[in-house]
Amino acid sequence: MKFNYNGLRKLLIDNNMKKKDLIDRASISLTTLAKMAKGEAVSLSILGKICKELNSDIGDLICLDKER
């Protein structure tokens, strides 16, 4: 099962943030972002950290990629 994290990209742009900023502020790893770039699953606790930092909901970050 693949996931689509395009919402995260949009939120980063909207918040004028780079991936490095998110790594530092949300205390997540570069490996986690690499998994997300590949459409792989990440833990809900990680998604929660990202949502808290970006003041968003999980649905704003991720959706199921039905075409893969």
GROMACS elastic network, one bead per residue, 0.5 to 0.9 nm:
[ bonds ]
;  ai    aj funct       b0    kb
    1    39     6  0.85774   500
    1    40     6  0.78786   500
    1    41     6  0.83215   500
    1    64     6  0.79458   500
    1    65     6  0.77587   500
    1    66     6  0.84003   500
    1    68     6  0.73971   500
    2    38     6  0.83345   500
    2    39     6  0.51598   500
    2    40     6  0.58833   500
    2    41     6  0.73670   500
    2    64     6  0.65224   500
    2    65     6  0.55270   500
    2    66     6  0.77176   500
    2    67     6  0.87221   500
    2    68     6  0.63111   500
    3    36     6  0.79026   500
    3    38     6  0.84696   500
    3    40     6  0.61524   500
    3    41     6  0.67381   500
    3    62     6  0.67401   500
    3    63     6  0.58865   500
    3    66     6  0.83495   500
    3    68     6  0.87705   500
    4     7     6  0.78533   500
    4    36     6  0.79571   500
    4    37     6  0.84525   500
    4    38     6  0.88056   500
    4    39     6  0.57203   500
    4    40     6  0.85807   500
    4    61     6  0.82824   500
    4    62     6  0.55439   500
    4    63     6  0.52106   500
    4    64     6  0.58906   500
    4    65     6  0.53844   500
    5     8     6  0.54813   500
    5     9     6  0.71397   500
    5    36     6  0.65173   500
    5    37     6  0.73562   500
    5    39     6  0.70204   500
    5    60     6  0.88658   500
    5    61     6  0.56309   500
    5    63     6  0.66959   500
    5    64     6  0.88249   500
    6     9     6  0.51900   500
    6    10     6  0.65018   500
    6    11     6  0.87803   500
    6    61     6  0.68781   500
    6    62     6  0.69455   500
    6    63     6  0.83741   500
    7    10     6  0.50972   500
    7    11     6  0.61948   500
    7    12     6  0.86397   500
    7    59     6  0.81983   500
    7    60     6  0.55369   500
    7    62     6  0.59993   500
    7    63     6  0.81764   500
    8    11     6  0.50547   500
    8    12     6  0.61434   500
    8    13     6  0.86377   500
    8    50     6  0.88114   500
    8    60     6  0.71739   500
    8    62     6  0.71443   500
    9    12     6  0.51517   500
    9    13     6  0.63239   500
    9    14     6  0.86310   500
    9    19     6  0.88184   500
    9    61     6  0.81000   500
   10    13     6  0.51511   500
   10    14     6  0.60934   500
   10    15     6  0.85850   500
   10    61     6  0.85079   500
   11    15     6  0.60274   500
   11    16     6  0.83775   500
   11    17     6  0.84087   500
   11    54     6  0.71588   500
   11    56     6  0.84663   500
   11    60     6  0.79904   500
   11    61     6  0.76900   500
   12    15     6  0.51378   500
   12    16     6  0.59626   500
   12    18     6  0.64169   500
   12    19     6  0.75356   500
   12    22     6  0.81445   500
   12    54     6  0.78898   500
   13    17     6  0.61107   500
   13    18     6  0.77132   500
   14    17     6  0.77708   500
   15    18     6  0.89107   500
   15    54     6  0.74934   500
   17    20     6  0.80515   500
   17    21     6  0.59430   500
   17    22     6  0.70171   500
   18    21     6  0.51998   500
   18    22     6  0.65829   500
   18    23     6  0.88412   500
   19    22     6  0.50844   500
   19    23     6  0.62384   500
   19    24     6  0.87324   500
   19    30     6  0.86721   500
   19    33     6  0.79938   500
   20    23     6  0.50322   500
   20    24     6  0.62900   500
   20    25     6  0.86209   500
   20    30     6  0.83020   500
   21    24     6  0.52247   500
   21    25     6  0.60245   500
   21    26     6  0.83270   500
   22    25     6  0.51520   500
   22    26     6  0.56218   500
   22    27     6  0.76562   500
   22    28     6  0.75999   500
   22    50     6  0.75340   500
   22    53     6  0.77993   500
   22    54     6  0.86717   500
   23    26     6  0.56341   500
   23    27     6  0.54625   500
   23    29     6  0.60578   500
   23    30     6  0.68804   500
   23    33     6  0.83409   500
   24    27     6  0.53262   500
   24    28     6  0.71267   500
   24    29     6  0.86112   500
   25    28     6  0.81042   500
   25    50     6  0.87844   500
   25    53     6  0.69746   500
   26    46     6  0.84706   500
   26    49     6  0.56479   500
   26    50     6  0.58748   500
   26    51     6  0.89531   500
   26    52     6  0.80314   500
   26    53     6  0.60238   500
   27    46     6  0.89276   500
   27    49     6  0.78450   500
   27    50     6  0.88814   500
   28    31     6  0.83800   500
   28    32     6  0.67305   500
   28    33     6  0.80197   500
   28    46     6  0.70375   500
   28    49     6  0.80320   500
   28    50     6  0.82959   500
   29    32     6  0.52376   500
   29    33     6  0.67972   500
   29    34     6  0.88136   500
   30    33     6  0.51704   500
   30    34     6  0.62112   500
   30    35     6  0.87134   500
   31    35     6  0.62341   500
   31    36     6  0.86441   500
   32    35     6  0.51209   500
   32    36     6  0.63016   500
   32    37     6  0.86962   500
   32    42     6  0.69896   500
   32    46     6  0.83408   500
   33    37     6  0.61520   500
   33    38     6  0.87235   500
   34    37     6  0.50086   500
   34    38     6  0.64414   500
   34    39     6  0.88300   500
   34    40     6  0.87508   500
   35    38     6  0.51666   500
   35    39     6  0.64101   500
   35    40     6  0.51722   500
   35    41     6  0.71500   500
   35    42     6  0.72848   500
   36    39     6  0.50093   500
   36    40     6  0.54892   500
   36    41     6  0.69588   500
   36    42     6  0.71360   500
   37    40     6  0.75375   500
   39    65     6  0.82814   500
   42    45     6  0.84461   500
   42    46     6  0.67832   500
   42    47     6  0.73053   500
   43    46     6  0.53683   500
   43    47     6  0.65255   500
   43    48     6  0.86529   500
   44    48     6  0.59274   500
   44    49     6  0.85904   500
   44    58     6  0.87726   500
   45    49     6  0.62989   500
   45    50     6  0.87536   500
   46    49     6  0.51137   500
   46    50     6  0.63707   500
   46    51     6  0.86372   500
   47    50     6  0.51028   500
   47    51     6  0.60811   500
   47    52     6  0.85529   500
   47    57     6  0.89796   500
   47    58     6  0.66058   500
   47    61     6  0.81201   500
   47    62     6  0.89906   500
   48    51     6  0.50322   500
   48    52     6  0.60828   500
   48    53     6  0.86082   500
   48    57     6  0.82434   500
   48    58     6  0.72249   500
   49    52     6  0.51570   500
   49    53     6  0.62761   500
   49    54     6  0.86744   500
   50    53     6  0.51713   500
   50    54     6  0.61141   500
   50    55     6  0.82359   500
   50    56     6  0.82077   500
   50    58     6  0.86108   500
   50    61     6  0.86913   500
   51    54     6  0.51360   500
   51    55     6  0.55146   500
   51    57     6  0.56642   500
   51    58     6  0.63306   500
   51    60     6  0.84736   500
   51    61     6  0.78478   500
   52    55     6  0.50393   500
   52    56     6  0.66471   500
   52    57     6  0.82158   500
   53    56     6  0.79377   500
   54    57     6  0.86933   500
   56    59     6  0.82782   500
   56    60     6  0.63625   500
   56    61     6  0.79405   500
   57    60     6  0.53537   500
   57    61     6  0.71346   500
   58    61     6  0.53108   500
   58    62     6  0.63567   500
   58    63     6  0.88413   500
   59    62     6  0.54901   500
   59    63     6  0.66634   500
   60    63     6  0.82369   500
   63    66     6  0.89463   500
   64    67     6  0.89341   500
   65    68     6  0.60417   500
